[in-house]
Amino acid sequence: MADRSFLTWPFFDDRHRALAAELEAWAGDALAGVDHSDTDAACRVLVAALGEAGWLRHATVDPEGDAPLDVRSLCLIRETLARHDGLADFAFAMQGLGTGAISLFGTPEQQGEWLPKVRRGEALSAFALTEPASGSDVANVSMTATREGNEYLLTGEKTWISNGGIADLYTVFARTGDAPGARGLSAFLVPAGLPGFEVTERLEVMAPHPLATLRFEEVCLPATARIGESGAGFKIAMSVLDVFRSTVAAAALGFARRALDEALDRTATRQVQGAPLSDLQMVQGHLADMALDIDASALLVYRAAWAKDTGAPRVTREAAMAKLFSTDQAQQVIDRAVQLHGGDGVRKGQKVEELYRDIRALRIYEGASDVQRVIIARQIMAEHQGR
């Protein structure tokens, strides 16, 4: 059982502690032995299960209510799911990220049409921002959305799109020509299957996830498909990432906690010269470093989530710090766990080998580690100059 003492920290309310306990009980049964042999099918099954159990109600706003997204709940859910099953975490996260723009900026009609389906697990969503020439450089998006009367024509390409090829709904960012650079982007709600919309390539990666390259050839959308104001796409994208970047850090934290648990079990039961491996002081030093990295990560993750939930208009710096530190340190924690497992650590089918593959992508997507360093540096320099 992973350490749960952090739930007593003042970042959390009783409802968060109840949520964590309920999800832990559900995940222990529902996620045991998830079949990953067919990634697409597994994602559909997991989304349906998460929706049926009611967990996806935390991933979007309620179209009939006025409660905002609770980032602490999102982080607790992602941490717990990641600790049990990386693909379950992915399935949950994409339902939130893919509809984040609708939750935050959508019209009542857009929210009412799509969010109930997503919350029930009946529709899969995707966030289509990255292009072949623009990854973390969002302002370099070149896909166009040309206005013709009451319609837009979308033309261009997106790549590395999670849930690409299986999503029912895509939030797509394109250039509407309102201004150069970041100020000229807008966000659109694009249902799958429209004429001119094509999945051109499915991308295989080291930790299997549904990923694809998408092509848009004058895909016709009604003007009502635009999310928010024309030219507000960059603001929308950054606002969504402000919420969900902290949850990426939480997923990394979940992976790290699982790695520490596996290492503790291994070192307690593995005999070396007639004594448990954990009796060696060097091994104890590794375990201590792992625990230290995990607690430090948790403090950064839940500080960012708490700040957002308690009214901070932007948590760009806090979220960037949480993502940078937690993903980088989780990589080190998992690497130590692999090392402590010896040869079994790199054996296919071992949990720590799976975690080793799972963690690597988190240091790249939703802003690579070095991009987070730039974000943090710019924030602290701006704050210093403004004193």
C-alpha positions in Angstrom: 0.0 0.0 0.0 1.4 3.4 -1.0 2.0 6.1 1.6 -1.2 8.0 2.1 0.0 10.3 4.9 0.2 13.2 2.5 -3.6 13.4 2.6 -3.4 14.9 6.1 -1.6 18.0 4.6 -3.6 21.3 4.7 -3.9 21.3 0.9 -6.9 19.0 1.2 -10.5 19.1 2.5 -12.4 16.1 3.9 -14.0 15.6 0.5 -10.6 15.1 -1.1 -9.7 12.5 1.5 -13.0 10.7 0.9 -12.5 10.8 -2.9 -9.0 9.3 -2.5 -10.3 6.5 -0.3 -13.2 5.7 -2.6 -11.1 5.7 -5.7 -8.4 3.5 -4.1 -11.0 0.9 -3.3 -12.5 1.0 -6.8 -9.2 0.9 -8.6 -7.9 -2.1 -6.6 -10.6 -4.2 -8.1 -11.5 -2.6 -11.4 -8.0 -2.1 -12.7 -6.5 -5.4 -11.7 -5.3 -7.3 -14.8 -6.4 -4.7 -17.4 -5.8 -6.2 -20.9 -3.4 -4.0 -22.8 -2.9 -6.2 -25.8 -5.2 -4.0 -27.9 -4.5 -0.4 -26.9 -7.5 1.1 -28.7 -9.9 -1.4 -27.3 -8.4 -1.0 -23.8 -8.9 2.7 -23.8 -12.5 2.4 -24.9 -13.1 -0.2 -22.1 -11.4 2.0 -19.5 -13.2 5.2 -20.5 -16.5 3.3 -20.3 -15.6 1.9 -16.9 -14.5 5.3 -15.5 -17.7 6.8 -16.8 -19.9 4.2 -15.4 -18.3 4.5 -12.0 -18.7 8.3 -12.0 -15.0 9.2 -12.0 -15.3 11.2 -15.3 -17.6 13.7 -13.7 -14.5 15.2 -12.2 -12.8 15.6 -15.6 -15.3 18.2 -16.9 -17.6 20.8 -15.5 -21.2 19.9 -15.0 -23.2 21.6 -17.8 -26.1 22.0 -15.4 -24.1 23.4 -12.5 -21.7 26.2 -11.8 -18.8 24.4 -10.0 -15.4 24.9 -11.6 -12.9 22.1 -12.2 -11.3 21.1 -9.0 -7.6 20.6 -9.7 -6.9 18.9 -6.4 -9.4 16.2 -7.3 -8.0 15.9 -10.8 -4.5 15.4 -9.4 -5.6 12.9 -6.7 -7.4 10.9 -9.4 -4.5 10.9 -11.8 -2.0 10.0 -9.1 -4.1 7.1 -7.9 -4.9 5.8 -11.4 -1.3 6.1 -12.6 -0.1 4.1 -9.5 -2.5 1.3 -10.5 -2.4 1.4 -14.3 -0.8 3.9 -16.6 -3.3 3.4 -19.4 -6.2 4.1 -17.0 -4.6 7.4 -16.1 -4.2 8.2 -19.8 -7.9 7.4 -20.5 -9.1 9.6 -17.7 -6.7 12.5 -18.5 -7.7 12.7 -22.1 -11.4 13.1 -21.3 -10.5 16.2 -19.3 -7.8 17.6 -21.5 -9.7 17.0 -24.7 -12.8 18.9 -23.4 -10.9 21.4 -21.2 -11.5 24.2 -23.6 -15.3 23.5 -23.6 -15.4 23.2 -19.8 -13.6 26.6 -19.4 -14.8 28.6 -22.5 -17.6 26.7 -24.2 -21.1 28.0 -24.8 -24.0 26.3 -22.9 -24.9 24.6 -26.2 -21.4 23.2 -26.7 -21.2 22.0 -23.1 -24.7 20.5 -23.2 -24.1 18.6 -26.4 -20.7 17.0 -25.6 -19.9 17.1 -21.9 -22.6 14.7 -20.7 -21.4 12.1 -23.2 -17.8 12.5 -22.1 -18.7 12.3 -18.4 -20.7 9.1 -19.0 -17.8 7.6 -21.0 -19.9 7.4 -24.2 -17.6 9.8 -26.2 -13.8 10.0 -26.3 -12.1 13.4 -26.7 -8.8 14.7 -27.9 -6.7 17.9 -27.7 -5.2 18.7 -31.1 -2.6 21.4 -30.8 0.8 20.0 -31.9 1.9 20.2 -35.5 5.0 18.8 -37.3 6.7 22.2 -37.0 5.2 23.4 -33.7 5.4 21.3 -30.5 5.9 23.4 -27.4 6.1 26.5 -29.6 2.3 27.0 -29.7 2.6 30.4 -31.4 4.1 28.7 -34.4 0.8 26.8 -35.3 0.2 27.1 -39.1 -3.1 25.3 -39.5 -5.6 27.7 -40.9 -9.3 28.3 -40.3 -10.7 30.5 -43.1 -14.0 32.2 -42.4 -16.6 32.0 -45.2 -19.9 33.5 -44.1 -21.2 31.4 -41.3 -18.7 28.7 -41.7 -15.0 28.0 -41.3 -12.8 25.8 -43.5 -9.9 24.1 -41.6 -6.8 23.1 -43.5 -3.6 21.7 -42.1 -2.0 18.9 -40.2 -1.8 17.9 -36.5 0.5 15.2 -35.1 1.3 13.4 -31.9 -2.4 13.7 -31.0 -3.4 11.5 -28.1 -6.6 9.5 -28.7 -6.1 10.3 -32.4 -8.0 7.8 -34.5 -10.4 6.8 -31.7 -11.7 10.1 -30.4 -15.3 11.2 -31.2 -14.5 14.8 -30.6 -11.3 16.9 -31.2 -10.5 20.4 -29.8 -8.5 21.8 -32.7 -6.4 25.0 -32.7 -6.0 26.9 -36.0 -4.9 30.3 -37.3 -7.8 32.6 -38.1 -5.6 35.5 -39.1 -6.7 37.9 -36.4 -3.1 38.8 -35.7 0.4 37.3 -36.1 1.9 34.8 -33.7 0.0 33.7 -30.6 -2.7 36.3 -31.0 -4.0 34.8 -34.3 -5.1 31.4 -33.0 -8.7 30.2 -32.4 -10.1 27.0 -31.0 -12.7 24.8 -32.6 -14.8 21.8 -31.7 -14.5 19.2 -34.4 -16.5 15.9 -34.4 -14.7 12.9 -36.0 -15.8 11.7 -39.4 -16.3 15.0 -41.2 -15.5 15.2 -44.9 -11.9 16.2 -45.4 -10.8 14.9 -42.0 -8.4 12.0 -42.2 -6.2 10.0 -39.8 -3.0 9.7 -41.9 -0.8 7.8 -39.5 -1.0 5.9 -36.3 2.2 6.5 -34.2 3.8 3.6 -32.2 5.6 4.6 -29.0 7.5 2.8 -26.2 4.6 2.9 -23.8 1.6 2.1 -26.1 -1.0 4.8 -26.3 -3.4 5.7 -29.2 -1.5 8.5 -31.0 -2.0 9.7 -34.6 -1.3 12.3 -37.3 -4.4 14.1 -38.6 -4.9 15.9 -41.8 -7.6 18.5 -42.5 -8.5 19.4 -46.1 -11.0 22.2 -46.0 -13.0 20.6 -43.3 -16.2 22.6 -43.1 -17.4 23.7 -39.6 -20.3 26.0 -38.6 -19.2 29.2 -37.0 -20.9 27.9 -33.8 -18.1 25.3 -33.6 -15.6 28.0 -32.6 -14.8 27.9 -28.8 -14.6 31.3 -27.3 -13.7 34.5 -29.2 -11.9 34.6 -32.5 -8.2 35.1 -31.8 -8.5 33.8 -28.2 -7.0 30.3 -29.0 -3.7 30.9 -27.4 -5.3 32.1 -24.2 -7.6 29.1 -24.2 -4.8 26.6 -24.8 -2.7 28.2 -22.0 -5.7 28.2 -19.6 -6.4 24.5 -20.2 -2.7 23.7 -19.7 -2.6 25.7 -16.5 -5.2 23.3 -15.2 -3.9 20.0 -16.6 -0.1 20.6 -16.5 -0.3 20.0 -12.7 -2.1 16.8 -13.3 0.7 15.5 -15.5 3.0 16.0 -12.5 0.4 14.1 -10.4 0.5 11.1 -12.8 4.3 11.1 -12.6 4.0 11.1 -8.8 1.7 8.1 -9.0 4.3 6.2 -11.1 7.0 7.1 -8.6 4.9 6.0 -5.6 4.3 2.6 -7.3 8.0 2.3 -8.1 8.9 2.9 -4.5 6.4 0.3 -3.3 7.8 -2.2 -5.8 11.3 -1.5 -4.6 10.4 -1.8 -0.9 8.8 -5.2 -1.6 11.7 -6.4 -3.6 14.4 -5.3 -1.2 12.5 -6.8 1.8 12.2 -10.2 0.2 15.4 -10.5 -1.9 18.1 -12.3 0.0 21.7 -11.4 -0.3 24.3 -13.4 1.7 21.6 -14.6 4.0 19.9 -11.3 4.7 17.3 -9.1 3.0 18.7 -6.7 0.4 17.1 -3.9 2.5 19.7 -4.5 5.3 22.4 -2.9 3.1 23.0 0.7 4.0 23.5 1.7 0.4 20.1 0.2 -0.5 18.6 2.1 2.4 20.2 5.3 1.0 18.5 4.7 -2.4 15.1 4.1 -0.7 15.5 7.3 1.3 16.3 9.3 -1.8 13.3 7.9 -3.5 11.0 8.8 -0.6 12.5 12.3 -0.5 11.9 12.9 -4.2 8.3 11.7 -3.9 7.4 14.0 -1.0 9.1 17.0 -2.6 7.2 16.3 -5.8 3.9 15.9 -3.9 4.4 19.3 -2.2 4.9 21.0 -5.6 2.0 19.2 -7.2 -0.6 19.9 -4.5 0.7 23.5 -4.0 -0.1 24.2 -7.6 -3.4 22.5 -7.4 -4.4 24.2 -4.2 -3.4 27.6 -5.6 -5.6 27.2 -8.6 -8.5 25.9 -6.6 -8.3 28.8 -4.1 -8.6 31.5 -6.7 -5.2 32.2 -8.3 -6.0 33.5 -11.7 -2.9 31.9 -13.2 -0.6 29.2 -11.8 1.8 29.1 -14.8 5.0 29.2 -12.6 3.6 26.7 -10.0 2.4 24.3 -12.6 5.6 24.5 -14.5 7.6 23.8 -11.4 5.4 20.9 -10.4 5.6 19.3 -13.9 9.4 19.8 -14.3 10.4 18.5 -10.9 7.9 15.7 -10.6 8.4 14.2 -14.0 12.2 14.4 -13.8 12.4 13.0 -10.3 9.9 10.2 -11.1 12.3 9.2 -13.9 15.1 8.9 -11.3 12.9 7.1 -8.7 11.9 4.5 -11.3 15.4 4.1 -12.5 16.5 3.3 -9.0 13.7 0.8 -8.6 14.8 -0.9 -11.8 18.4 -1.0 -10.5 17.3 -2.5 -7.2 15.4 -5.3 -9.1 18.6 -6.3 -10.9 18.1 -8.3 -14.0 14.4 -8.7 -13.3 14.1 -4.9 -13.5 14.5 -4.9 -17.3 12.5 -8.1 -17.9 9.3 -7.7 -19.9 6.2 -8.1 -17.8 7.8 -6.7 -14.6 6.0 -3.7 -13.2 9.1 -1.6 -12.9 10.0 -2.2 -16.5 6.5 -1.0 -17.5 6.9 2.1 -15.3 10.3 2.8 -17.0 8.6 3.0 -20.3 5.5 4.8 -19.0 7.4 7.7 -17.4 9.5 8.9 -20.3 6.9 10.6 -22.3 5.7 12.7 -19.4 8.9 14.7 -19.6 8.0 15.7 -23.2 4.3 16.2 -23.6 2.3 19.3 -22.4 5.6 21.2 -22.4 9.0 19.5 -22.4 11.2 19.8 -19.3 13.5 22.5 -20.8 10.4 24.5 -21.9 9.3 24.4 -18.3 12.6 25.9 -17.3 12.2 28.7 -19.7 8.7 29.4 -18.4 9.9 29.4 -14.8 12.8 31.7 -15.6 10.6 34.2 -17.5 8.1 34.3 -14.6 10.7 35.0 -11.9 12.5 37.5 -14.0 9.3 39.4 -14.7 8.4 39.3 -11.1 11.8 40.7 -10.1 11.6 43.5 -12.6 8.2 44.4 -11.5 9.3 45.0 -7.8 
